[in-house]
Amino acid sequence: MKVKVYLFDEGQDKFVSITGEDKPGIDEEVLEKWQEMIDLASDITCCSSLVVLKALKSGFEILLTSNDESSCFEVGDIREYGAGLFCESVMGCGEEIVIPDAVESETWNESPDVQDGFLAYFGLPLFWPDGEFFGNLSVFSDKPTVFNDQSSKLLYIIKRAIETDLSLIAEKARSAYLSDYDQLTNIYNRKALIEKLKLEFDRYDRSKQRFSVLVVDIDSLRAINEAHGHDRGDEILLEFTSIIASSIRKIDIFGRWSDDDFVVICPDTNLEGANALAEKIIDAVSEHDWSEIEELKCTIGCATSNIFDKDVKELIRRADVDMYNKKKG
């Protein structure tokens, strides 16, 4: 995601890539750690305010602010882009900006931050490991301030600590994603589907609100791979995935069970509803233009939870039996 900022020192707009929707959130434990660091740094540097700003689509969010009486920022406040704030220039150039006395600076003396009473500034950019801009670490002072080497070194240590945490957070999220998602189709894998099925099964045990399962089998994937190559076979799987995703409800859960088998979990759905969805998917597959492949068919078995199911394996087994019976029929 890109946003437009105004660089006051350059007198021009610039588009900058910031945290995308694929990025994970920051948990409370990490935020508490960052808070301790900026509180300590604030005490050592004796600055008016030391804040961590997070770049959002609408502007900079005050993610954290030092807990001292002189701080004039509130967590959750938004500083909108476009005014030419000090932190916008940090974002635009991707490097530190140090302003010991903005009033005496020909570049910064008319900055909106000066009008807000900030006469000195030290800002460092914060990045995700892929280079997207997370935000910045900013020191604001209401009086001219010489940022000595010790203060600068301390702020760089905090910057590195925050960016290390961002790397660990991103890697943890990626590992979790790889654990739960099929790498070709980007839908749930078998492991994740079993976990989702167990949750639905437990909910059924408590509420007796029935749910259904569809096992969807592509009838001729092996023949397609042999005739057209595995690359085309992968394309077919992606197209097939898109068709199912477009056919199901938002509350339905969808994943890849094996090479050519998919599973759809349908909460609050009886057998009649499951069969109706199966017909909808079959029709959509039949109507799709598969290019050089003359025809692609799928067979779908359905099963609905009942009191005789001991576990999710039994439910899947019944859906499999229904699928094989339909193939023979």
C-alpha positions in Angstrom: 0.0 0.0 0.0 1.3 3.4 -0.9 0.5 6.8 0.6 1.4 10.3 -0.4 3.4 12.5 1.9 4.6 16.1 1.6 8.3 16.6 2.1 8.5 20.1 3.6 12.3 20.3 3.2 12.1 19.4 -0.5 8.8 21.2 -1.2 7.3 18.2 -3.0 5.0 15.2 -2.6 6.2 11.6 -2.6 4.6 8.2 -2.6 5.9 5.8 0.0 5.1 2.1 0.5 3.8 1.4 4.0 2.7 -1.5 6.1 0.4 -3.7 3.8 -2.7 -5.6 4.9 -0.6 -8.8 4.9 1.5 -7.7 7.8 0.7 -9.1 11.3 -0.3 -7.0 14.2 1.9 -6.2 17.2 1.0 -8.0 20.4 0.8 -6.4 23.8 3.9 -8.1 25.1 6.0 -6.5 22.4 4.3 -3.1 22.8 5.1 -3.2 26.6 8.8 -3.9 25.8 8.9 -1.0 23.4 7.2 1.2 26.0 9.9 0.4 28.6 12.6 1.3 26.1 11.2 4.7 25.1 10.4 5.6 28.7 14.0 4.9 29.7 15.3 6.8 26.6 13.1 9.7 27.5 14.5 9.9 31.0 18.0 9.8 29.7 17.6 12.3 26.9 15.3 14.7 28.8 13.3 15.3 25.7 9.7 16.7 25.6 8.2 13.7 23.9 9.6 10.4 22.5 7.1 8.6 20.4 6.7 5.6 18.1 4.5 6.5 15.2 2.9 3.9 12.9 2.2 4.8 9.3 -1.4 4.2 8.4 -3.4 5.0 5.3 -4.8 8.1 6.9 -1.7 9.4 8.6 0.7 8.7 11.5 -0.9 6.9 14.5 0.7 7.6 17.9 1.4 4.0 18.7 3.4 4.7 21.9 4.5 7.9 23.7 6.8 8.3 26.6 5.2 8.4 30.0 6.3 11.8 31.2 4.4 14.9 32.1 5.9 17.0 29.3 4.6 14.7 26.6 1.9 16.3 24.5 0.9 13.3 22.5 -1.9 10.8 23.2 -1.8 7.2 22.1 -4.2 6.6 19.2 -4.1 10.2 17.9 -3.6 10.6 14.1 -1.3 13.1 12.5 -2.5 13.4 8.9 -0.2 13.4 5.9 0.2 16.4 3.6 1.1 19.1 6.1 4.8 18.7 5.8 5.5 17.3 9.3 9.0 16.4 10.3 8.1 12.8 10.4 6.8 12.9 6.8 10.3 13.8 5.6 11.8 11.0 7.6 9.3 8.7 5.8 10.1 10.2 2.4 13.9 10.1 2.6 14.1 6.8 4.6 16.9 8.3 6.8 17.4 10.1 10.0 16.5 13.8 10.3 18.1 15.9 13.0 16.9 19.4 13.7 18.6 21.0 16.7 16.8 24.4 16.3 14.0 24.6 13.7 13.4 28.4 14.3 17.0 29.2 13.3 16.8 26.8 10.3 16.1 28.3 6.9 14.6 24.9 5.9 12.4 24.2 8.8 11.5 27.5 10.5 8.0 27.6 8.9 7.2 23.9 9.4 3.8 23.1 10.9 5.6 21.3 13.7 7.3 24.6 14.7 3.8 26.2 14.7 2.8 23.4 17.1 5.6 24.4 19.5 8.2 21.8 18.5 11.6 23.5 18.1 13.9 20.5 17.9 13.5 17.1 16.4 15.3 13.7 15.9 13.6 11.2 13.7 14.6 7.7 12.6 12.6 5.5 10.1 11.4 2.0 11.2 11.1 -0.7 8.5 9.7 -4.2 8.1 12.2 -6.7 6.9 10.9 -6.5 3.4 11.6 -2.7 3.3 8.0 -1.5 3.8 7.8 1.5 6.0 6.4 0.7 9.5 6.7 4.2 11.0 9.3 6.1 12.9 10.9 6.7 16.2 10.7 10.5 16.9 12.0 12.8 19.6 10.2 16.1 19.9 11.4 19.0 22.0 9.8 22.3 22.8 13.2 24.0 23.0 16.4 24.0 20.9 18.2 20.8 21.7 21.7 19.5 20.8 21.4 15.7 20.4 24.7 14.4 21.5 26.4 11.2 20.5 25.1 9.3 23.5 21.5 10.3 22.8 21.9 9.4 19.1 23.4 6.0 19.9 20.6 5.2 22.3 17.9 6.0 19.8 19.7 3.8 17.2 19.8 1.0 19.6 16.0 1.3 20.1 15.5 1.5 16.4 17.5 -1.8 15.9 15.6 -3.5 18.7 12.2 -2.5 17.2 13.2 -3.6 13.7 14.5 -6.9 15.1 11.1 -7.5 16.7 9.4 -6.6 13.5 11.5 -9.2 11.7 10.7 -11.8 14.3 7.0 -11.0 14.1 7.0 -11.3 10.3 8.9 -14.6 10.4 6.5 -16.0 13.1 3.5 -15.0 11.0 5.1 -16.5 7.9 5.8 -19.8 9.7 2.2 -19.9 10.9 1.0 -19.2 7.4 3.1 -21.9 5.9 1.9 -24.3 8.5 -1.8 -23.8 7.7 -2.0 -23.0 4.0 -1.4 -24.9 0.8 1.5 -23.3 -1.0 0.0 -23.5 -4.5 -3.5 -22.5 -4.0 -3.2 -20.3 -0.9 -6.1 -22.0 0.8 -6.2 -24.1 3.9 -4.2 -27.3 3.8 -5.2 -30.7 5.3 -3.8 -29.9 8.7 -5.7 -26.7 9.0 -8.9 -28.3 7.7 -8.7 -31.0 10.4 -8.4 -28.3 13.1 -11.3 -26.4 11.6 -13.4 -29.6 11.4 -12.6 -30.4 15.1 -13.8 -26.9 16.1 -17.1 -27.4 14.2 -17.5 -30.9 15.6 -17.0 -29.5 19.2 -19.6 -26.8 18.5 -22.0 -29.4 17.2 -21.5 -31.4 20.4 -22.4 -28.4 22.4 -25.3 -26.8 20.4 -26.4 -29.6 18.1 -26.4 -27.1 15.3 -25.7 -29.3 12.3 -22.9 -28.6 9.8 -22.1 -30.3 6.5 -18.9 -31.3 4.7 -18.3 -31.4 0.9 -15.5 -33.5 -0.5 -14.8 -32.2 -4.0 -12.8 -34.4 -6.4 -11.4 -33.3 -9.8 -12.1 -36.3 -12.0 -9.3 -36.1 -14.5 -6.4 -34.2 -13.1 -3.8 -36.9 -13.6 -4.8 -37.2 -17.3 -4.5 -33.4 -17.7 -1.0 -33.5 -16.2 0.0 -36.2 -18.5 -1.5 -34.6 -21.6 -0.7 -30.9 -21.0 2.1 -30.9 -18.4 2.1 -30.2 -14.7 2.4 -26.4 -15.2 -1.0 -26.5 -16.9 -2.3 -28.8 -14.2 -1.3 -26.2 -11.6 -3.1 -23.5 -13.5 -6.2 -25.8 -13.6 -6.0 -26.2 -9.8 -5.8 -22.4 -9.3 -8.8 -21.8 -11.7 -10.7 -24.6 -9.9 -9.9 -23.1 -6.5 -11.2 -19.7 -7.7 -14.5 -21.3 -8.9 -15.2 -22.9 -5.5 -14.2 -19.7 -3.6 -16.7 -17.8 -5.7 -19.4 -20.3 -5.1 -19.3 -20.6 -1.3 -20.5 -18.3 1.5 -18.1 -16.1 3.6 -18.7 -18.3 6.6 -17.8 -21.5 4.7 -14.3 -22.9 5.2 -12.4 -24.2 2.2 -9.2 -26.0 1.7 -7.1 -28.5 -0.3 -7.3 -32.0 1.2 -5.0 -33.8 -1.3 -3.6 -33.4 -4.8 -7.0 -33.3 -6.5 -9.4 -33.3 -3.5 -10.8 -30.3 -1.8 -13.0 -30.0 1.3 -15.7 -27.4 2.1 -17.0 -27.1 5.6 -20.4 -25.5 5.8 -21.6 -24.3 9.2 -25.3 -24.3 10.0 -26.1 -26.3 6.9 -28.2 -29.5 6.5 -27.8 -32.2 3.8 -30.2 -30.5 1.5 -28.2 -27.3 1.6 -24.9 -29.2 1.1 -26.3 -30.9 -2.0 -27.5 -27.6 -3.4 -24.1 -26.1 -3.0 -22.5 -29.2 -4.6 -24.8 -28.7 -7.7 -23.9 -25.0 -7.8 -20.1 -25.8 -7.9 -20.6 -28.6 -10.5 -22.5 -26.2 -12.8 -19.9 -23.5 -12.4 -17.1 -26.0 -13.2 -19.0 -27.2 -16.3 -19.7 -23.7 -17.5 -16.1 -22.5 -17.1 -13.9 -22.0 -20.2 -11.0 -24.4 -19.7 -9.3 -23.4 -23.0 -7.6 -26.4 -24.7 -9.1 -28.9 -22.2 -12.4 -29.8 -23.8 -14.2 -30.8 -20.5 -13.4 -30.8 -16.8 -15.7 -32.5 -14.4 -15.8 -32.9 -10.6 -17.6 -35.2 -8.3 -18.8 -34.0 -4.9 -19.7 -36.1 -1.9 -21.7 -34.6 1.0 -22.3 -35.5 4.6 -24.0 -33.8 7.5 -23.1 -34.1 11.2 -25.2 -36.5 13.3 -25.2 -38.0 16.7 -23.6 -41.2 15.4 -20.3 -39.6 14.3 -17.6 -40.3 16.8 -15.1 -37.8 15.3 -14.4 -35.8 12.2 -12.8 -38.8 10.4 -16.2 -40.5 10.4 -17.9 -37.4 8.8 -15.2 -37.2 6.1 -15.5 -41.0 5.5 -19.3 -40.6 4.9 -18.7 -37.7 2.5 -16.0 -39.9 0.7 -18.5 -42.8 0.4 -21.1 -40.5 -1.1 -18.6 -39.2 -3.6 -17.5 -42.6 -4.7 -21.1 -43.8 -5.0 -21.8 -40.7 -7.3 -18.8 -41.6 -9.4 -20.1 -45.1 -9.9 -23.6 -43.9 -10.5 
